[in-house]
Amino acid sequence: MEEEAPRESPQPQPGEAELDPERQRKAREYARISRRLFFLDLAIGLAALLLLWLAGLSADLRGALHLPRPALIAAYTTVLIAGYGLLLSPLAVYSGHVLPRRYGLSVQSFGGWLFDVVKGGAISFLLGLGAVEGIYWLLQRQPTLWWLWAAIAAFAVSVLLANLAPILIVPLFFKQRPLEDEDLKRRLLDLAQRARARVRGVFVMDFSRKTTTANAALMGLGNTRRIVLADSLLQRYTPDEIEAVLAHELGHHVHRDIPKLMAIQAATTLLGLYLVALVLDRATGHFGLRGISDIANLPLLLLTIGVLSFLLRPLSNALSRRIEADADRYAVEETQRPQAFISLMRKLVNQNLSEAEPARWVKLLFYSHPPLAERIAIARSYEDRQQQDR
């Protein structure tokens, strides 16, 4: 696809942070390489799944594993995941470690990065294995409505993980400590109180030990919800800018975006699994597949989910950008500091090496947040209304 020329970004007003032209050159270069790696990863993965299915290799693997059904499913899934990981390991090392180090986004050693990959892989493997065992149990016991029960179970697990992530998963990768700046803490808690968001405190995460990027989040659900700031955010941003980034996160709470997104995700999962059921029904009896509950059809199941996910990316991203834009408006209106919001956005783009003005197709396929110019336009619009009201 031909790259479009970047559009000119809005010029900074006095006192605002400016875009760094050299950082933007590197950002465009980094994004271009990352996109190529994404498509290469996608192509290799799809080709491997197609080969397993169409060449009958999946049926051969199932036939070579003479085990009781639960053990057979576990062994087959383990071999498939291990083989897939091994096949894509060179790309994973380059895109996950070499490239971020080359562009100054990562400060981790290879050993540290690999340890994180192993931890993340172990969690993903256990979750994936549990999902496969559950799906194939349903395929055998509920061959007609398995997709409905699987979607319900997926929704329940997503809610559980969102609740437990801050206390069980995130600490495996980052250390957290309470924020010591009492004035900033008070400002952030007051902001949360105005948004009627009950939080269990303000915490700082040691981002700078691994990355040079910055971020903040309202993490968890219910009794685990907390405000989390990257230490790199505290090091480079003013209290007004930090308040603006948290106000954006609180905007999601005020607009009930998390429940909405979970409901949309549940509906998408339900539709996706129903389409998978149709594909599996039609594939039964071909390429060595013995029935809908045959573990040998797992590559076809994954292939169908992968294709559907890719096709839905533009729609999913468009919805996400709209939600993020609404959260931006809330942040500007709640803090009433449009200049701080604009400076925050420009500094984040500089620091995180993000493209300020992506090509249209890039925005459609890869951007879950509005590009910089659109976010600044929201703040400028509020600023104009402020001046008109004076």
N, C-alpha and C positions, 0 to 999 in steps of 0.2 A: 504494500500500500504506500502511496506517495505521501510524504509528510507535507502538511500545510505549513506555510510560514507563520511563525508566532505573531500574534497581534500585539500591538503596543499596550503596555500596562499603564494604568492611571499613574500620573505623576504625583510624587509625594508632596504633601504640604509641609510648611516649616515645622520642625520638631518631630516629624514622623520618620520612622525607619525607612531606609531605601533598599531596593533590590540590588544585590551585588551582581553585576554583569558576568563576572567570572564564575560565580557560583551557579548562575543560570546556564551558562555554557556547559558546565559540568553536569548540571541537572538534566539537561536535554540529552547529553551523551549517555549518562547513566540510565535514564529512562528508556532510551532506544535499545541499549544492550539488554536491559531487563525484559523488555517486550519480546525481543528475539528469543531469549532464553525461555520465556513463558510458552511461546508457540512451539519451540523445539521440544520442550518437556511434554506439552500436550500431544504433539504428533507421535513422539516415541511411545507414550503411554497408550494412546489409542491403537497404534499399530501392534503393540504387544498383545493387547486384549483381543484384537481382531484375529491375530495369528493363533492364539490359544483356542479361540472358539472355532474359527473356520477350518483350521488344519486338524482339528480333532485332538489337539494336544491336551486340552482340559479333560476330556473323557479318558485319555490315556493315563493322566496323572491320577484321576479318581480310581481307575482300575488297578493301579499299582499299589494303592494304599488299602490293604486288607485289614480294616479296623471296624469296630462297632460304629454306628452312625455318629454319635456326638464326638468321638475321638477322630473319626474320619473327617468331619467338618473342621475340627480344630487343626488337624494336620494339614489338610488341603489349604486352608486359609493361611496358615503359617508359611507354607512353601510359597504361596502366591505373593504374600506381602514381602517376604524376604527376597524373592527373585525380583520383584518390582523395585524394591529399594536398592538392590545391588545394581540393577540395570541403570537406574537414574542417579547413582551415587556421584559420578563425575560432575554432572550438572548441579547436583545439590551442593557439592563442595565449592564449585566455582561461584554459583549465584548466592549461596548463603554465607560464604566466608571470604573467598578471594576478592570478589567484586566490591563488597562493602568496605573491605580493608583498603583496596586500591583507591577508592573515592573518599576515604576518611570518615565513613559512617560507622565503622566498627573499630573498637580498640581491643577486642578479644583475641587471645592467642588461639591457635588452631585446637589445642587441647581443650581449652575452655569451651570453645564453640562445639566441638565434638561431644563433650560431656552433656551440654544442653540438648544437642540433637538426640543423643541416646535417651535422655530422660523424657523428652517430648515424644520420641518414637515409641518408648515403652508405654506411655499413657495412651497414645493413639492406637497402638497394637491391642492393648487390653480392651479399649472401648470398641475398636473395630471387630475384634474377635467376639465380644459379647453381642454386638449387633448382628453379625453373621449367624451365630448360633441361634439367636432369638428369631431372626427372619426365617431360617430354614426349619426351625421348630414349628413356626406358624404355617409355613408352606405345606408341611406335612399334616398338621392338625386342622388347619383352616384354609384349605386350598382355594376356596372361593372368596373369602373376605380377609385374607392374610394382610393385604395392603392397608386395610382400614385399621386393624389392630396394631400393625407396625407403625403407622403414622401417629396413633395415640401414644404408643410407647416412646417414640422419638420426641414428641412434645414434652412428655413427663421428664425424660432424661435431660432435655435442654434446660428446663426450669431448674432441675436439681443442680446441674453443673453451673448455671449462672449464680446460684446461691452459694455453692461451695468453693467456687474458683478463688475468691480473695483469701480464703483461710486454708485451702488445701493445695491448690495447683500453683497459683502465682508465687507463693513462698519457696517453691522448688527451684525457681529461676531468679527471683529478685528478693533481696532483704528489704523489710519495711520497718520504719521507726516513726514514732509520733513527731509531728511538726513542732519545732522548738520556738519558732517565731510567734509569740503570743498575739501580737497585733495583727499579723496576717491571718493567723488561725481564727481570731475573732471575726475578722472581715468575711472570711470564707464561710464560717458557721452562720453568720447573720444572713449571708446570701442564701444559704441552704434553707434557713428558717423561713425567709420570705417566700421561697418556692415551695414551702411545706414538704420539704424532703427530710426525712428523719435519717440521720447518719450517725455512725458510731465513732466518729472522730476524723481527724485529718492526718494522713500519713505521707511519708516521703519514701520513695522507692529509689534504690541505688542504680539508676539507669547508667550513670557515667562510668560505671565499672565495666560496661560492655559496649555502649554505643555513645555517639556524640549527638544523637537526636534528642528531642524534648517532647513531652506529652503530659497530659493530665486526664483523669477519668473519675467518673462516679461509678464505683465498682461494687458489684454484689446486688443482692435482692433482700428485702425484708431486714432481718436482724444482722445480716452481714454487710449491709451497704455502708460504704465509706468513701471519703474523698481521698484520692491518691494523686500525688504530684511527683513527677520525675525530679530528681535532685538537679538535673541539668536545666530544668525550668527555673528553679530557684536561683541558680547561679547567674542567669543571663537576662531575666525578665523582671520588670518592675511590678510592685504589688497591684497596680491598676491593670496591667496586662494579665497577670495571673488570675485576678478576679474576673476578667473578661473570658478567659478560657474556661474557668469553672462555670460561669454563667451560661456559656454555651452548653455544657454538659447538663446543667440543671434544666435548660430549656427542653431537653428530651424528657425529663421527669415531668415537667409541667404539662407538656403536650401528650403525656402518656405514650410516648413513642415505643418504649420497650414492650409493653403489652401488645401494641398494634403490630410491631414487627414480629413478635412471637406468633401472633395469630396469622399473619400473612405467611410466615415461614411454615406454620402448621398446614395451612391450606395448600401451599406450594408442594410440601412434602407429600400430602395426601394425593394431589393430582399426579405428581411424579411417580409415586409408587403404583398408582392405578395404571398409568401408561406402561410401567415396567411389567405389571401383571399381564397386560395385553401382549406385550412382546414375548414374554416367557411362554404364554399359552401357544402362540404361533410357532415358537422355536422347538417345542417339544416334539421329539421323534426325528429331529435333524441333527447332523454333526455329532452323533453319538450320545445325545441327551435323552435320558430315559424317562423323564417326567419333570413336572414343574418344580418338584422338591429335590431334584438331582443337584448336588453340590457342583457338578461340572458346569452348570449354567451360570456360576458366579461371575466369570468374565463378561458374559452377555449382560448380566444385571448391572455390573459396574460400568460397562460401556454405555448402556442406555442412560444411566444416571448422569454420567459425564457429559454426554451429548446434550441432554436436556438442560443441565446446569449452564453449559456454555451458551446455548441459545437464549437462555433467560437472563444472561448477564446485562445486556443493554437495558432491559425493563427493570431489573433489580437495581441497577446503578441509578437510573432515572428517578426511581422512587426514593432511594437513599439521598440523592442530591437535594430533592425537594424537602425532605425531612431535615437535613442538615442546614439548608437555607433558612427554614423556619426557626431552628435553634439559634442561628446567627442573629436573626432579628430579635429574638428574645434577649440574647446577650447584650446587644447594643441598647435596647430599650430599657432593660433592667438596670444596667450599670450607668447609662446616660453618659458614656465616655466613648464616642465613636472614634476619636483619635487614638485612644489606647487600643481599641479593637483593630484598627487598621495597622498600627505598628506591630501588634501581636502577630497578625497574619503574615506581614512581610518578613518579620524575624523568623517565624516558623518555616516559611518557604526557604529562606536563606540557610537556616541551620539544618533542616531535614533534607535538603537537596531535592526539593520538589519543583516540578515544572510549573511556572507561573501561568503560562498560556499554552496548554496542549492543543494539538490538532483536534478537529471535531470528532473524528473516528476514535481517537485515543480517549477523549472524554467519554464517549458513549460506551466504550468497551472496558475501560479501566478505572474511571473516576467515580468513586462513591461519595465524594465531597465536591462542592462547586469549586471551579478554578478560582484563583486569587482575584481576578478582576471582578467576578460576580460577587464575591464576598465583600470586597471593598465597596462595590456599588450599593450594597445594603446599608453599610455604615454611612456612606455619603448621602444617601437618601434621608436617613434619620437626621443627619447633621443639617441638611437643607431645611427640614421641617422645624428643627430647633431654632434656626435663624429667622424663619418666617414668623414663629410664635413670639419672638422678642419684640 
